[in-house]
Amino acid sequence: GARGHDLRFEVTDTGIGINSAQQDRLFKRFSQVDGSISRRFGGTGLGLVICRHLLSLMGGEIGVDSREGVGSTFWFTLTLPPGERPTIEHPVAAADIEIGGRPVRLLLAEDVPLNQELACAVLEAQGYVVDVVEDGAEAIVAVEAALTQGRGYDLVLMDVQMPVMDGLTATRRIRALPPPACEIPIIAMTANVLPKQINDLRAAGMDDHVGKPFRRADLYATIARWTGPQREARPAAPIPAPDGANAVLDPAVFDALKDGF
């Protein structure tokens, strides 16, 4: 309608279900359908009351369809205004994803399958060629093998916390290899971006870092900084300054969580 789009959200489970006579108690303050629930599963019975109140303030509705012993479907409806069409953030020029007329070749060292798929999708959509390994030891082998085959990698994206061999150790081992393997740019992918942690990355031989969860524009720009025409200067990403000696939350961590892909 003119106000926006009518949306309905549903969450379905196959749990214990709720009989029809008790369903109207679900959304009442300090009420649980069965007093034994709190002893078996915990909880105060306030969650759905809060949800109903929030949805009421937003002009929406909430309800449940359930069969005892079969499961439940909780639903809510909202009318949300249409959003603006998103703009592409800082697209990378085609020249930045090619070296000598060929695509930039990246090695991604990441042990979490979902992160692998996400990073590969983002990088390959931009035109990069990506190989994936699951730990630091495999990264070392891949770097050496690629050079032996005459198609060395242009850059390594290295997760820091991985099984078998972590990213810091793998970076130190790569830096100890003979040239040109030891000269490959290595970019840390990490949620740990406090100044001391960044200094540890640099001390291990990493050239730069991107936060996790990453933002596409930051990831593209960092890769281009070390593989594109501007790679001669190769300025490292700035180390975030803490907000006072006793800062509780690092601003860079907050921004990464807030704006992550």
C-alpha positions as CSV (number, residue, x, y, z in Angstrom):
1,G,0.0,0.0,0.0
2,A,0.9,3.7,0.2
3,R,2.5,3.2,3.6
4,G,4.9,0.5,2.5
5,H,5.1,-3.2,2.2
6,D,3.0,-5.7,4.3
7,L,5.3,-8.4,5.6
8,R,4.6,-11.6,7.5
9,F,7.4,-13.5,9.3
10,E,7.0,-17.1,10.5
11,V,9.1,-19.3,12.7
12,T,8.1,-23.0,12.9
13,D,9.3,-25.7,15.2
14,T,8.5,-29.4,15.8
15,G,8.5,-29.2,19.6
16,I,6.0,-30.1,22.3
17,G,3.3,-27.8,20.9
18,I,0.6,-25.9,22.9
19,N,-3.1,-26.9,23.1
20,S,-5.6,-24.4,22.0
21,A,-7.0,-23.7,25.4
22,Q,-3.7,-22.4,26.7
23,Q,-2.5,-20.5,23.7
24,D,-4.1,-17.2,24.8
25,R,-1.9,-17.3,27.9
26,L,1.3,-17.1,25.9
27,F,1.3,-13.3,25.4
28,K,0.3,-12.3,29.0
29,R,2.7,-10.8,31.4
30,F,4.5,-13.2,33.8
31,S,2.7,-16.1,32.4
32,Q,3.8,-19.5,31.1
33,V,1.5,-22.1,29.7
34,D,3.0,-24.8,32.0
35,G,4.7,-23.9,35.3
36,S,7.0,-26.9,34.9
37,I,8.4,-25.3,31.7
38,S,10.6,-22.9,33.7
39,R,12.0,-25.7,35.7
40,R,12.7,-27.9,32.6
41,F,13.9,-25.2,30.1
42,G,14.4,-22.0,32.0
43,G,12.9,-18.6,31.2
44,T,10.6,-16.1,32.8
45,G,7.7,-16.1,30.3
46,L,8.3,-12.4,29.4
47,G,9.8,-12.9,26.0
48,L,6.6,-13.1,24.0
49,V,5.1,-10.3,26.1
50,I,8.0,-8.0,25.1
51,C,7.6,-9.0,21.5
52,R,3.9,-8.3,21.5
53,H,4.5,-4.9,23.1
54,L,7.2,-3.9,20.5
55,L,5.1,-5.0,17.6
56,S,2.1,-3.1,19.0
57,L,4.3,0.0,19.1
58,M,5.3,-0.6,15.5
59,G,1.7,-1.2,14.3
60,G,2.1,-4.9,13.9
61,E,0.5,-8.1,15.2
62,I,1.9,-11.4,16.7
63,G,0.3,-14.8,17.1
64,V,0.8,-18.5,17.2
65,D,-0.7,-21.6,15.5
66,S,0.1,-24.8,17.4
67,R,-0.9,-28.4,17.8
68,E,0.0,-30.2,21.0
69,G,2.7,-32.8,20.4
70,V,3.3,-31.7,16.8
71,G,4.8,-28.2,17.0
72,S,4.1,-24.5,16.7
73,T,4.3,-21.7,14.2
74,F,4.8,-18.2,15.7
75,W,4.2,-15.3,13.3
76,F,4.1,-11.6,13.3
77,T,3.2,-9.0,10.7
78,L,4.6,-5.5,10.0
79,T,4.1,-2.8,7.5
80,L,7.5,-1.4,6.6
81,P,8.3,1.6,4.4
82,P,10.1,1.0,1.1
83,G,13.8,1.4,1.4
84,E,16.1,3.3,-0.9
85,R,17.9,1.3,-3.6
86,P,21.4,0.5,-2.3
87,T,24.4,2.0,-4.0
88,I,27.5,0.0,-4.9
89,E,30.2,0.9,-2.4
90,H,33.5,2.1,-4.0
91,P,33.7,-0.3,-6.9
92,V,37.2,-1.5,-7.8
93,A,38.3,-0.7,-11.3
94,A,39.0,-3.6,-13.6
95,A,42.7,-2.7,-13.7
96,D,42.8,-3.5,-10.0
97,I,41.8,-7.1,-10.4
98,E,44.3,-7.9,-13.1
99,I,48.1,-8.2,-13.2
100,G,49.7,-8.4,-16.5
101,G,46.4,-9.0,-18.3
102,R,45.5,-11.9,-16.1
103,P,43.1,-12.1,-13.1
104,V,44.6,-11.6,-9.6
105,R,45.0,-15.0,-7.9
106,L,44.2,-15.2,-4.2
107,L,44.7,-17.9,-1.6
108,L,42.1,-17.9,1.2
109,A,43.1,-19.7,4.4
110,E,39.8,-20.1,6.4
111,D,38.5,-23.1,8.3
112,V,34.8,-22.3,8.6
113,P,32.8,-23.5,5.6
114,L,30.3,-20.7,5.7
115,N,33.0,-18.1,5.8
116,Q,34.7,-19.8,2.9
117,E,31.6,-19.7,0.8
118,L,30.8,-16.1,1.7
119,A,34.3,-14.8,1.0
120,C,34.6,-16.8,-2.3
121,A,31.3,-15.5,-3.5
122,V,32.2,-11.9,-2.8
123,L,35.7,-12.2,-4.3
124,E,34.8,-14.2,-7.4
125,A,31.9,-11.8,-8.1
126,Q,34.5,-9.1,-8.3
127,G,36.6,-11.1,-10.8
128,Y,39.3,-12.5,-8.5
129,V,40.4,-16.2,-8.9
130,V,40.3,-17.8,-5.4
131,D,41.7,-21.1,-4.0
132,V,40.8,-22.2,-0.5
133,V,42.7,-24.0,2.2
134,E,41.5,-24.9,5.7
135,D,44.5,-24.2,7.9
136,G,47.8,-22.5,8.0
137,A,49.8,-25.6,7.2
138,E,47.8,-26.1,4.0
139,A,48.4,-22.4,3.2
140,I,52.2,-22.9,3.3
141,V,52.0,-26.0,1.0
142,A,49.7,-24.2,-1.4
143,V,52.0,-21.1,-1.7
144,E,55.0,-23.3,-2.5
145,A,53.1,-25.6,-4.8
146,A,51.7,-22.7,-6.8
147,L,55.2,-21.3,-7.4
148,T,56.4,-24.7,-8.4
149,Q,53.7,-24.8,-11.0
150,G,54.6,-21.4,-12.3
151,R,51.4,-19.7,-11.2
152,G,52.1,-18.2,-7.8
153,Y,49.5,-16.4,-5.8
154,D,49.4,-12.6,-5.8
155,L,48.1,-12.4,-2.3
156,V,47.1,-14.5,0.7
157,L,44.0,-13.8,2.8
158,M,44.8,-15.4,6.1
159,D,42.4,-16.2,8.9
160,V,44.2,-15.9,12.3
161,Q,42.5,-18.6,14.4
162,M,42.6,-21.9,12.6
163,P,43.1,-25.5,13.7
164,V,46.3,-27.5,12.9
165,M,48.3,-24.3,12.4
166,D,47.1,-20.7,13.1
167,G,47.6,-17.8,10.8
168,L,50.4,-16.1,12.7
169,T,52.5,-19.3,12.7
170,A,51.8,-19.9,9.0
171,T,52.8,-16.3,8.1
172,R,56.1,-16.7,10.0
173,R,56.8,-19.9,8.1
174,I,56.0,-18.3,4.7
175,R,58.3,-15.3,5.5
176,A,61.1,-17.9,6.2
177,L,60.7,-19.4,2.7
178,P,63.2,-18.4,0.0
179,P,62.1,-15.7,-2.5
180,P,59.7,-15.1,-4.1
181,A,57.5,-17.1,-1.8
182,C,58.5,-15.0,1.2
183,E,57.5,-11.8,-0.5
184,I,53.8,-12.6,-1.1
185,P,51.5,-10.0,0.5
186,I,49.6,-11.6,3.4
187,I,46.4,-9.9,4.7
188,A,45.0,-11.0,8.1
189,M,41.3,-11.5,8.4
190,T,40.5,-11.2,12.0
191,A,37.9,-9.8,14.5
192,N,40.8,-8.9,16.9
193,V,41.8,-5.4,15.9
194,L,43.0,-3.9,19.1
195,P,46.4,-2.1,18.7
196,K,48.4,-4.8,20.4
197,Q,46.7,-7.5,18.4
198,I,47.5,-5.6,15.1
199,N,51.1,-5.2,16.3
200,D,51.3,-9.0,16.8
201,L,50.0,-9.5,13.2
202,R,52.6,-7.1,11.8
203,A,55.4,-8.7,14.0
204,A,54.5,-12.1,12.5
205,G,55.0,-10.7,9.0
206,M,51.5,-9.8,7.9
207,D,51.2,-6.8,5.7
208,D,47.7,-5.6,6.4
209,H,44.4,-6.6,7.9
210,V,40.6,-6.6,7.3
211,G,38.1,-7.0,10.1
212,K,35.7,-9.9,10.5
213,P,32.9,-9.7,9.7
214,F,34.4,-7.9,6.7
215,R,32.8,-5.2,4.6
216,R,33.0,-5.7,0.8
217,A,34.4,-2.3,0.1
218,D,37.1,-2.6,2.7
219,L,38.1,-6.1,1.5
220,Y,38.3,-5.0,-2.1
221,A,40.2,-1.8,-1.3
222,T,42.7,-3.7,0.9
223,I,43.4,-6.3,-1.8
224,A,43.8,-3.6,-4.4
225,R,46.2,-1.8,-2.2
226,W,48.6,-4.8,-2.4
227,T,47.9,-6.0,-5.9
228,G,46.7,-3.1,-8.0
229,P,48.7,-0.3,-9.7
230,Q,49.1,1.6,-6.5
231,R,50.8,-1.4,-4.8
232,E,54.2,0.4,-5.0
233,A,53.3,2.7,-2.1
234,R,51.4,0.0,-0.2
235,P,50.3,1.9,2.8
236,A,49.1,-0.4,5.6
237,A,45.7,0.1,7.1
238,P,45.9,2.4,10.2
239,I,46.0,0.8,13.6
240,P,42.9,1.9,15.5
241,A,43.6,4.0,18.6
242,P,41.9,2.9,21.8
243,D,39.4,5.4,23.3
244,G,41.3,5.8,26.6
245,A,43.4,3.4,28.5
246,N,40.5,1.5,30.0
247,A,38.3,1.4,26.9
248,V,35.7,-1.4,27.2
249,L,34.7,-1.6,23.5
250,D,37.1,-0.9,20.7
251,P,35.5,1.4,18.1
252,A,36.8,-0.6,15.2
253,V,35.3,-3.8,16.5
254,F,32.0,-2.1,17.0
255,D,32.1,-0.7,13.4
256,A,32.9,-4.1,12.0
257,L,30.0,-5.7,13.8
258,K,27.6,-2.9,12.9
259,D,28.5,-2.6,9.2
260,G,29.7,-6.1,8.4
261,F,28.5,-7.8,5.2
